[in-house]
């Protein structure tokens, strides 16, 4: 709204008229009287011409409390029709009485009264009521009429905070809070002077923790997390891991209902940052042009953390699943794909992915905004196809770049193993084929060894073996650590026998902690050669955090005999989770090095027949 059209609609008016205190005859102590002070102020509005978030919450709580005193329609107990709310919003008054001692004398009472009036046009009141609906402060009731509304659980949370802070204890308000469902936990997000949400990686991480909840196995959405469905996806190497997926509409609804975001447009921007950080991936590959709402966010390269991208896109109507990195960040566990053991045909043993214990550190919901820098974002409803090769809509005629999202969604059906019968052109083999097919991988290793460039492939395979050891430890099936050539066979190609007796009655974290000595041995065998070594192939930006995480894990004091305590398991899981995160970063770095200048000569040699699998 323009300033010329707004004064009558969003201004509260009053003038200060202090009154002198009367004295009783004879100069005795004056009797306490109520003092009334009036103020005139202009309500702040945001870019859309609506009250800022804090004032919107104040207007909402005030109008609902005024409705509690006399509901406009007896047909709808503790509910209202939208026209009645608009009418009450047009002539809203709020009186605040402050009780204090008179002139510092505790036996005397002074009452001061502040009266605030809101006068606005019907159009402005309608827009503010619609803003309350968009912010999920009010919602439709289960009635035959569409315009019957009641405060939502989020709105009731704000009303409860308001009446508690101001000491309002009327029966009508108590009836309202007791009748409707109340949201017990609401995440408050800080805003800047322009009423924009202050976002950073730390804030997005806290919201992500709350959104995904304690574990992926839930059937109902609540304040601790939205509804998720357990599923399987494939990582960049084609290996299956258990995860959870959800509809984008459910995620956006949760963000609006359980945080102080005031619209879906703000929610989709926050969700796009989760995609940018690598915690969420799309499954169906819905083109942005087929969605009504698309958000693209970008951050400066200097603010990007390891493993995150500079930009991300969230598409309304898409189905998303939690990635390996997202599962590690949210639940502090390793990705837990099915190990290749004799248990493969039986029911999956319990893992920490579904039964792990959350720590208080990861449940923190109090971000300290002075510890990091915020980043800006924008919403782009019509994303141009040339904005980024990762974000462009896939073409139906030309070749498309395979992203981790498409790799995770395509192989949901069982894929038969590929048999290499003859040398084919280089276009017949992909990077995935070279890694997962043993003959091709061995030929690739020999080709790189002849050129003295096999370190990257060995690093990738070593990390794959360490991750497999962690998964086996989760199920109690890790009995020994081998030091064979990692490029000859991968964990998925070897059947490892199960011990005669596995720890009984223990969840995933305790199982891994009880087998920590074997995991430390595995870390020495698989990763030790890449730590504190001047000849390592890792760049300093990757090697430094990788080395620090490795030392924190292997140098931790050994555990005692018997079942580990909850505190010991928590500390062990923290160091292991950090090491696995750095392993993932190192593995992706190795993959980038292999895909470019090293893979192409190998495929060309295959095409010429110089190398045979």
C-alpha positions as CSV (number, residue, x, y, z in Angstrom):
1,X,0.0,0.0,0.0
2,X,1.1,3.6,-0.6
3,X,1.6,5.9,2.3
4,X,-1.2,8.2,1.0
5,X,-3.7,5.3,1.1
6,X,-2.5,3.8,4.4
7,X,-2.8,6.3,7.3
8,X,-6.5,5.6,8.0
9,X,-6.1,1.9,7.7
10,X,-3.1,0.9,9.8
11,X,-2.6,3.7,12.3
12,X,-3.4,3.8,16.0
13,X,-4.3,7.3,17.2
14,X,-4.4,9.0,20.6
15,X,-3.0,12.1,22.3
16,X,-1.3,12.3,25.6
17,X,-3.4,14.1,28.2
18,X,-1.8,13.6,31.6
19,X,-4.1,14.5,34.5
20,X,-3.1,16.0,37.9
21,X,-3.6,13.8,40.9
22,X,-6.3,15.2,43.2
23,X,-5.6,15.7,46.9
24,X,-8.0,15.0,49.7
25,X,-9.1,17.8,52.0
26,X,-6.7,18.6,54.8
27,X,-3.6,17.6,52.8
28,X,-3.9,14.0,53.7
29,X,-2.5,11.2,51.5
30,X,-4.1,11.4,48.0
31,X,-6.3,8.5,46.9
32,X,-5.0,6.4,44.1
33,X,-6.7,7.1,40.7
34,X,-6.3,5.7,37.2
35,X,-4.1,7.6,34.9
36,X,-4.9,7.4,31.2
37,X,-2.1,8.0,28.6
38,X,-2.7,7.9,24.9
39,X,-0.1,7.6,22.1
40,X,-0.2,8.1,18.4
41,X,1.9,5.8,16.3
42,X,2.0,4.4,12.7
43,X,2.0,0.7,12.2
44,X,5.0,-0.6,10.2
45,X,4.3,-2.5,7.0
46,X,6.4,-4.8,4.9
47,X,7.0,-4.8,1.1
48,X,3.5,-6.3,0.5
49,X,1.8,-3.5,2.4
50,X,0.9,-5.8,5.3
51,X,1.8,-5.4,8.9
52,X,5.2,-6.8,9.8
53,X,5.3,-10.2,11.5
54,X,5.3,-8.9,15.0
55,X,2.5,-6.5,14.5
56,X,0.5,-9.1,12.6
57,X,0.8,-11.4,15.6
58,X,-0.3,-8.5,17.8
59,X,-3.3,-7.7,15.7
60,X,-4.3,-11.4,15.5
61,X,-4.1,-12.0,19.3
62,X,-6.0,-8.7,20.0
63,X,-8.9,-9.4,17.7
64,X,-9.3,-13.0,18.8
65,X,-9.3,-12.0,22.5
66,X,-11.9,-9.4,21.7
67,X,-14.0,-12.0,20.0
68,X,-13.8,-14.2,23.0
69,X,-15.8,-11.7,25.1
70,X,-18.7,-11.9,22.7
71,X,-18.7,-14.3,19.8
72,X,-20.5,-12.8,16.8
73,X,-22.6,-15.8,15.9
74,X,-24.1,-18.2,18.5
75,X,-24.3,-21.0,15.8
76,X,-20.5,-21.5,15.9
77,X,-19.2,-21.9,19.4
78,X,-15.7,-20.5,19.8
79,X,-15.5,-20.0,16.0
80,X,-16.5,-17.2,13.6
81,X,-17.3,-16.4,10.1
82,X,-14.8,-14.4,8.1
83,X,-17.0,-11.3,7.6
84,X,-17.4,-11.0,11.3
85,X,-13.7,-11.1,11.8
86,X,-13.2,-8.4,9.1
87,X,-15.8,-6.2,10.8
88,X,-14.2,-6.6,14.2
89,X,-10.8,-5.8,12.7
90,X,-12.1,-2.5,11.3
91,X,-13.0,-1.1,14.8
92,X,-10.5,-2.8,17.0
93,X,-9.6,-1.3,20.4
94,X,-7.1,-2.5,23.0
95,X,-6.9,-1.2,26.5
96,X,-3.9,-2.1,28.7
97,X,-3.9,-1.4,32.4
98,X,-0.6,-1.4,34.3
99,X,-0.7,-1.7,38.1
100,X,2.1,-0.2,40.1
101,X,2.8,1.3,43.5
102,X,2.1,5.1,43.8
103,X,5.2,7.2,44.3
104,X,7.2,4.2,45.5
105,X,4.7,3.5,48.4
106,X,3.9,-0.1,48.4
107,X,0.6,0.3,50.3
108,X,-0.8,2.6,47.6
109,X,-1.9,1.4,44.2
110,X,-1.6,3.3,40.9
111,X,-3.4,2.2,37.8
112,X,-2.3,3.5,34.4
113,X,-4.3,2.8,31.3
114,X,-3.2,2.8,27.7
115,X,-5.9,2.7,25.0
116,X,-5.0,1.8,21.5
117,X,-7.5,2.0,18.6
118,X,-7.2,0.6,15.1
119,X,-9.3,2.1,12.4
120,X,-9.0,0.7,8.9
121,X,-11.0,0.3,5.7
122,X,-12.8,-3.0,4.9
123,X,-10.4,-3.7,2.2
124,X,-7.4,-3.3,4.5
125,X,-9.1,-5.4,7.2
126,X,-9.8,-8.2,4.6
127,X,-6.1,-8.2,3.5
128,X,-4.9,-8.5,7.1
129,X,-7.4,-11.4,7.7
130,X,-6.1,-13.1,4.6
131,X,-2.6,-12.6,5.8
132,X,-3.6,-14.4,9.1
133,X,-4.9,-17.3,7.0
134,X,-1.7,-17.4,4.9
135,X,0.4,-17.4,8.1
136,X,-1.7,-20.4,9.4
137,X,-3.0,-18.3,12.4
138,X,-6.6,-19.2,11.6
139,X,-8.0,-22.2,9.8
140,X,-11.3,-23.5,8.4
141,X,-13.3,-25.6,10.8
142,X,-15.0,-28.8,10.0
143,X,-18.3,-27.1,9.0
144,X,-20.6,-27.2,6.1
145,X,-19.9,-23.5,5.4
146,X,-16.5,-22.5,3.9
147,X,-16.1,-19.2,5.7
148,X,-16.3,-20.6,9.3
149,X,-12.9,-20.2,10.9
150,X,-11.2,-20.8,14.3
151,X,-7.7,-20.1,15.6
152,X,-5.1,-22.7,14.5
153,X,-2.8,-24.5,16.9
154,X,-0.1,-22.0,15.9
155,X,-2.4,-19.1,16.5
156,X,-3.4,-20.5,19.9
157,X,0.2,-20.8,20.8
158,X,0.6,-17.0,20.2
159,X,-2.6,-16.3,22.2
160,X,-1.4,-18.4,25.1
161,X,2.0,-16.5,25.1
162,X,0.1,-13.2,24.9
163,X,-2.3,-13.8,27.8
164,X,0.5,-15.2,29.9
165,X,2.7,-12.2,29.4
166,X,0.0,-9.7,30.0
167,X,-1.8,-11.5,32.8
168,X,-5.1,-12.0,31.0
169,X,-7.1,-14.7,32.8
170,X,-10.7,-14.5,31.6
171,X,-13.0,-17.5,31.4
172,X,-13.7,-16.9,27.7
173,X,-10.0,-17.1,26.8
174,X,-9.5,-20.2,29.0
175,X,-12.4,-21.9,27.2
176,X,-10.8,-21.1,23.8
177,X,-7.4,-22.5,24.8
178,X,-9.0,-25.6,26.4
179,X,-11.3,-26.4,23.5
180,X,-9.0,-26.3,20.5
181,X,-5.7,-28.1,19.9
182,X,-2.7,-26.1,21.0
183,X,0.8,-26.3,19.3
184,X,3.2,-26.9,22.2
185,X,6.4,-26.0,20.3
186,X,6.7,-23.2,17.9
187,X,10.0,-22.2,16.4
188,X,10.5,-18.4,16.4
189,X,12.7,-17.1,13.6
190,X,14.4,-13.7,13.9
191,X,13.8,-11.0,11.3
192,X,15.7,-7.9,10.2
193,X,14.4,-4.3,10.0
194,X,12.7,-5.0,6.6
195,X,10.8,-7.9,8.2
196,X,12.8,-10.5,6.2
197,X,13.7,-13.7,8.0
198,X,17.4,-13.8,9.0
199,X,18.6,-17.1,7.4
200,X,22.0,-18.8,7.7
201,X,23.2,-22.3,7.5
202,X,22.9,-22.6,11.3
203,X,19.3,-21.5,11.3
204,X,18.4,-23.7,8.4
205,X,20.0,-26.6,10.2
206,X,17.9,-26.0,13.3
207,X,14.7,-25.9,11.3
208,X,15.8,-29.0,9.4
209,X,16.3,-30.9,12.7
210,X,12.8,-29.9,13.8
211,X,11.2,-30.7,10.5
212,X,12.5,-34.2,10.0
213,X,11.9,-35.1,13.7
214,X,13.3,-37.9,15.7
215,X,13.3,-40.7,13.0
216,X,11.7,-41.3,9.6
217,X,9.2,-43.8,10.9
218,X,6.2,-41.7,11.9
219,X,2.6,-41.8,10.8
220,X,1.4,-38.5,12.0
221,X,2.8,-35.0,11.8
222,X,3.4,-33.1,15.0
223,X,5.5,-30.3,16.4
224,X,8.6,-32.6,16.5
225,X,8.5,-33.4,12.8
226,X,6.4,-33.8,9.8
227,X,5.0,-37.1,8.5
228,X,7.7,-39.1,6.6
229,X,7.5,-42.4,4.7
230,X,10.4,-44.9,4.8
231,X,11.9,-45.7,1.4
232,X,15.1,-46.5,-0.4
233,X,17.3,-44.4,-2.6
234,X,20.6,-44.8,-4.3
235,X,23.7,-42.8,-3.7
236,X,26.1,-41.5,-6.3
237,X,27.7,-45.0,-6.5
238,X,24.4,-46.8,-7.1
239,X,24.3,-48.4,-3.7
240,X,20.9,-48.6,-1.9
241,X,20.4,-46.9,1.5
242,X,17.4,-46.5,3.7
243,X,15.9,-43.0,3.9
244,X,12.5,-41.2,4.1
245,X,10.6,-39.2,1.5
246,X,7.8,-36.7,1.7
247,X,5.7,-34.5,-0.5
248,X,6.8,-30.9,-1.0
249,X,3.3,-29.7,0.0
250,X,3.6,-31.4,3.4
251,X,7.0,-29.8,4.0
252,X,5.8,-26.3,3.1
253,X,2.7,-26.8,5.3
254,X,4.8,-27.9,8.2
255,X,7.2,-24.9,7.9
256,X,4.2,-22.5,8.0
257,X,2.4,-24.3,10.8
258,X,5.2,-24.9,13.2
259,X,7.4,-21.8,12.7
260,X,6.8,-18.1,12.6
261,X,7.0,-17.9,8.8
262,X,4.0,-15.9,7.5
263,X,3.5,-17.4,4.1
264,X,4.4,-20.3,1.8
265,X,6.7,-18.0,-0.2
266,X,8.9,-17.7,2.9
267,X,8.7,-21.4,3.6
268,X,9.7,-22.4,0.1
269,X,12.8,-20.2,0.3
270,X,13.9,-21.9,3.5
271,X,13.3,-25.4,1.9
272,X,15.4,-24.4,-1.1
273,X,18.3,-23.8,1.2
274,X,17.9,-27.3,2.5
275,X,18.3,-28.5,-1.1
276,X,21.3,-26.3,-1.6
277,X,23.0,-27.7,1.5
278,X,22.6,-31.2,0.1
279,X,20.1,-32.5,2.7
280,X,17.2,-33.0,0.3
281,X,17.0,-34.4,-3.2
282,X,14.1,-34.5,-5.7
283,X,12.8,-37.9,-6.8
284,X,10.6,-37.5,-9.9
285,X,12.5,-34.8,-11.7
286,X,9.5,-32.4,-12.1
287,X,10.4,-29.6,-14.4
288,X,10.1,-26.1,-12.8
289,X,7.9,-24.9,-15.6
290,X,5.2,-27.4,-14.5
291,X,5.0,-26.0,-11.0
292,X,3.0,-23.1,-9.7
293,X,5.7,-22.1,-7.2
294,X,9.5,-22.5,-7.5
295,X,12.1,-21.0,-5.3
296,X,15.8,-20.7,-6.2
297,X,18.3,-19.5,-3.7
298,X,21.9,-18.5,-4.1
299,X,24.7,-17.6,-1.7
300,X,28.1,-16.2,-2.1
301,X,30.9,-18.7,-2.6
302,X,32.6,-17.3,0.5
303,X,29.6,-18.4,2.7
304,X,29.3,-21.9,1.2
305,X,30.3,-24.7,3.5
306,X,32.0,-28.0,2.4
307,X,29.6,-30.3,0.6
308,X,27.1,-27.6,-0.1
309,X,26.3,-25.9,-3.4
310,X,26.0,-22.2,-4.1
311,X,22.4,-22.5,-5.3
312,X,19.4,-24.7,-4.8
313,X,15.9,-25.0,-6.0
314,X,12.7,-26.3,-4.3
315,X,9.8,-27.1,-6.5
316,X,6.2,-27.3,-5.2
317,X,4.6,-30.5,-6.4
318,X,7.9,-32.5,-6.3
319,X,8.6,-35.5,-4.0
320,X,11.8,-35.2,-2.0
321,X,13.9,-37.6,0.0
322,X,16.5,-37.1,2.7
323,X,20.0,-37.7,1.4
324,X,22.9,-39.5,3.1
325,X,24.2,-36.1,4.2
326,X,20.8,-35.1,5.5
327,X,20.4,-38.3,7.5
328,X,23.8,-37.8,9.0
329,X,23.1,-34.1,9.9
330,X,19.6,-34.8,11.2
331,X,20.0,-38.1,13.1
332,X,23.8,-38.2,13.6
333,X,24.0,-41.7,12.0
334,X,25.7,-43.2,9.1
335,X,23.7,-44.1,6.0
336,X,22.7,-47.7,6.5
337,X,22.1,-49.5,3.3
338,X,21.5,-53.3,3.5
339,X,24.8,-55.1,4.1
340,X,25.7,-58.0,1.9
341,X,25.6,-60.8,4.5
342,X,23.7,-64.0,5.0
343,X,21.0,-61.8,6.5
344,X,20.2,-60.4,3.1
345,X,17.1,-62.5,2.6
346,X,15.9,-62.0,6.2
347,X,14.3,-59.1,7.9
348,X,16.6,-56.1,8.2
349,X,18.2,-56.0,11.7
350,X,17.6,-52.8,13.7
351,X,19.8,-49.9,12.9
352,X,20.4,-46.5,14.4
353,X,18.7,-44.9,11.5
354,X,15.4,-45.8,13.0
355,X,16.2,-46.5,16.6
356,X,19.1,-44.2,17.3
357,X,19.0,-41.9,20.3
358,X,19.0,-38.2,19.7
359,X,21.2,-36.0,21.8
360,X,20.4,-32.7,23.4
361,X,23.0,-30.9,21.4
362,X,21.1,-31.8,18.1
363,X,17.8,-30.7,19.6
364,X,18.9,-27.2,20.3
365,X,16.4,-24.6,19.0
366,X,18.1,-21.4,20.2
367,X,20.3,-20.1,17.4
368,X,22.8,-17.4,18.2
369,X,22.6,-15.1,15.3
370,X,25.7,-13.2,16.3
371,X,27.9,-16.2,15.6
372,X,27.5,-16.3,11.9
373,X,26.7,-14.1,8.9
374,X,23.3,-14.2,7.2
375,X,22.8,-14.7,3.5
376,X,20.3,-13.3,1.1
377,X,17.9,-15.2,-1.1
378,X,15.3,-14.6,-3.7
379,X,12.2,-16.4,-5.1
380,X,12.1,-17.0,-8.9
381,X,8.8,-18.5,-10.1
382,X,9.9,-18.8,-13.7
383,X,13.4,-20.3,-13.5
384,X,15.3,-19.8,-16.9
385,X,16.7,-23.1,-18.2
386,X,20.2,-21.6,-18.5
387,X,20.5,-20.5,-14.9
388,X,22.4,-23.6,-14.0
389,X,23.0,-27.1,-15.5
390,X,21.8,-28.6,-12.2
391,X,18.6,-26.6,-12.1
392,X,17.5,-26.5,-15.7
393,X,14.4,-28.4,-16.8
394,X,15.3,-31.7,-18.4
395,X,15.0,-31.9,-22.2
396,X,13.0,-34.6,-23.8
397,X,15.1,-34.7,-27.0
398,X,18.6,-33.9,-26.1
399,X,20.9,-35.5,-23.5
400,X,20.4,-34.6,-19.9
401,X,23.0,-34.4,-17.2
402,X,22.5,-37.1,-14.6
403,X,22.2,-35.4,-11.2
404,X,22.2,-37.3,-7.8
405,X,18.4,-36.7,-7.7
406,X,17.8,-38.6,-11.0
407,X,20.2,-41.3,-9.9
408,X,18.3,-41.7,-6.7
409,X,14.9,-41.9,-8.3
410,X,15.5,-44.0,-11.4
411,X,16.7,-47.3,-9.9
412,X,13.7,-48.0,-7.6
413,X,13.0,-51.1,-9.6
414,X,15.5,-54.0,-9.3
415,X,18.3,-53.7,-11.9
416,X,19.8,-56.9,-13.3
417,X,23.6,-57.0,-13.3
418,X,25.2,-56.0,-16.5
419,X,27.4,-58.6,-18.2
420,X,30.3,-57.3,-20.3
421,X,30.6,-59.6,-23.3
422,X,32.6,-57.5,-25.7
423,X,34.4,-54.2,-26.0
424,X,31.9,-51.5,-26.7
425,X,32.2,-47.8,-27.6
426,X,32.9,-45.4,-24.8
427,X,29.4,-44.1,-24.9
428,X,28.2,-47.5,-23.7
429,X,29.9,-47.2,-20.4
430,X,29.2,-44.6,-17.7
431,X,31.0,-43.6,-14.6
432,X,28.6,-45.8,-12.6
433,X,29.4,-48.8,-14.8
434,X,33.2,-48.4,-14.2
435,X,32.8,-48.3,-10.5
436,X,30.1,-51.0,-9.9
437,X,31.2,-53.6,-12.5
438,X,34.2,-55.5,-11.2
439,X,35.9,-56.2,-14.6
440,X,35.7,-52.6,-15.7
441,X,36.9,-51.3,-12.3
442,X,39.9,-53.6,-12.3
443,X,40.8,-52.6,-15.9
444,X,40.4,-49.0,-14.9
445,X,42.7,-49.6,-11.8
446,X,45.4,-51.3,-14.0
447,X,45.1,-48.4,-16.6
448,X,45.6,-45.8,-13.9
449,X,48.4,-47.8,-12.2
450,X,50.3,-47.9,-15.5
451,X,50.1,-44.1,-15.6
452,X,50.9,-43.7,-11.9
453,X,47.5,-42.1,-11.2
454,X,45.7,-44.8,-9.3
455,X,45.7,-43.0,-5.9
456,X,42.2,-41.4,-6.5
457,X,40.5,-44.7,-7.2
458,X,42.2,-46.4,-4.3
459,X,41.0,-43.5,-2.0
460,X,37.4,-43.9,-3.3
461,X,37.4,-47.6,-2.7
462,X,39.1,-47.4,0.7
463,X,36.4,-45.0,1.9
464,X,33.7,-47.3,0.5
465,X,35.2,-50.2,2.6
466,X,35.3,-48.1,5.7
467,X,31.7,-47.1,5.3
468,X,30.8,-50.8,4.8
469,X,32.6,-51.6,8.1
470,X,30.5,-49.0,9.9
471,X,27.3,-50.6,8.5
472,X,28.4,-54.0,9.5
473,X,29.2,-52.7,13.0
474,X,25.7,-51.3,13.2
475,X,24.2,-54.8,12.8
476,X,26.9,-56.5,14.9
477,X,28.3,-58.3,11.9
478,X,31.8,-56.8,11.9
479,X,34.3,-59.4,13.0
480,X,37.6,-58.5,11.3
481,X,39.2,-56.0,9.0
482,X,41.0,-57.1,5.8
483,X,43.8,-55.3,4.1
484,X,43.3,-56.6,0.6
485,X,43.4,-54.5,-2.5
486,X,40.3,-52.3,-2.3
487,X,40.0,-51.9,-6.0
488,X,39.8,-55.7,-6.6
489,X,36.4,-56.1,-4.9
490,X,33.9,-53.8,-3.3
491,X,32.0,-54.6,-0.1
492,X,28.8,-55.2,-2.1
493,X,30.6,-58.0,-4.0
494,X,31.8,-59.9,-1.0
495,X,29.7,-61.9,1.4
496,X,31.1,-61.5,4.9
497,X,30.0,-64.1,7.5
498,X,28.0,-63.2,10.6
499,X,29.4,-63.8,14.1
500,X,27.9,-66.7,16.0
501,X,26.5,-64.4,18.7
502,X,25.6,-60.7,18.1
503,X,24.9,-58.2,20.9
504,X,21.3,-58.7,22.0
505,X,19.0,-55.9,22.9
506,X,21.3,-53.2,21.6
507,X,20.5,-50.5,19.2
508,X,22.7,-49.3,16.4
509,X,24.8,-46.7,18.3
510,X,25.6,-49.1,21.1
511,X,26.5,-51.8,18.7
512,X,28.9,-49.6,16.9
513,X,30.3,-48.4,20.2
514,X,30.8,-51.9,21.4
515,X,32.8,-52.7,18.2
516,X,34.7,-49.4,18.3
517,X,38.1,-51.2,18.5
518,X,37.4,-52.8,15.1
519,X,36.2,-49.5,13.6
520,X,39.4,-47.8,14.8
521,X,41.4,-50.6,13.2
522,X,39.4,-50.1,10.0
523,X,40.1,-46.4,10.2
524,X,43.9,-47.1,10.4
525,X,43.8,-49.7,7.6
526,X,41.5,-47.8,5.2
527,X,42.2,-44.2,5.9
528,X,45.6,-44.0,7.7
529,X,47.6,-43.6,4.6
530,X,45.8,-40.4,3.7
531,X,46.4,-38.7,7.1
532,X,49.6,-36.8,8.0
533,X,51.2,-37.8,4.7
534,X,52.9,-35.3,2.5
535,X,52.3,-37.6,-0.5
536,X,48.5,-37.6,-0.1
537,X,46.4,-36.6,-3.1
538,X,43.9,-34.6,-1.0
539,X,44.0,-30.9,-1.4
540,X,44.5,-28.9,1.9
541,X,40.9,-27.7,2.1
542,X,39.8,-31.4,2.2
543,X,42.8,-32.9,4.0
544,X,42.8,-30.6,7.0
545,X,39.3,-31.3,8.3
546,X,39.6,-35.0,7.2
547,X,42.8,-35.4,9.2
548,X,41.3,-33.6,12.3
549,X,38.2,-35.8,12.2
550,X,40.3,-39.0,11.8
551,X,42.5,-38.1,14.8
552,X,39.5,-37.2,17.0
553,X,38.1,-40.7,16.3
554,X,41.1,-42.9,16.6
555,X,42.8,-41.0,19.4
556,X,39.8,-41.1,21.7
557,X,40.4,-43.0,24.9
558,X,39.4,-46.7,24.7
559,X,36.2,-47.9,26.2
560,X,36.0,-50.3,29.1
561,X,34.7,-53.8,29.1
562,X,31.0,-54.6,28.9
563,X,28.1,-52.8,27.4
564,X,29.0,-49.1,26.8
565,X,27.1,-46.4,28.6
566,X,24.8,-43.9,26.9
567,X,27.3,-41.1,27.4
568,X,30.2,-43.2,26.0
569,X,28.0,-44.2,23.0
570,X,27.0,-40.5,22.5
571,X,30.7,-39.3,22.4
572,X,31.8,-42.2,20.2
573,X,28.9,-41.5,17.7
574,X,29.8,-37.8,17.6
575,X,33.4,-38.4,16.5
576,X,32.3,-41.2,14.1
577,X,29.7,-39.0,12.5
578,X,32.2,-36.2,11.9
579,X,34.7,-38.6,10.4
580,X,32.0,-40.0,8.1
581,X,31.1,-36.5,6.9
582,X,34.7,-35.8,6.0
583,X,34.9,-39.2,4.3
584,X,32.0,-38.2,2.2
585,X,33.6,-35.0,1.2
586,X,36.9,-36.7,0.4
587,X,35.1,-39.4,-1.7
588,X,33.2,-36.8,-3.7
589,X,36.5,-34.9,-4.3
590,X,38.1,-38.1,-5.5
591,X,35.1,-38.8,-7.8
592,X,35.4,-35.4,-9.4
593,X,39.1,-36.0,-10.1
594,X,38.4,-39.4,-11.6
595,X,35.4,-38.4,-13.8
596,X,37.2,-35.7,-15.7
597,X,40.8,-36.1,-17.0
598,X,41.2,-39.8,-15.9
599,X,38.0,-41.4,-17.1
600,X,38.0,-40.1,-20.6
601,X,41.4,-41.6,-21.7
602,X,40.3,-44.9,-20.2
603,X,37.1,-45.0,-22.2
604,X,39.0,-44.0,-25.4
605,X,41.4,-46.9,-24.7
606,X,38.4,-49.2,-24.4
607,X,37.1,-48.0,-27.7
608,X,40.4,-48.5,-29.5
609,X,40.8,-52.0,-27.9
610,X,44.0,-51.1,-26.1
611,X,42.3,-52.1,-22.8
612,X,40.0,-55.0,-22.3
613,X,37.8,-55.6,-19.2
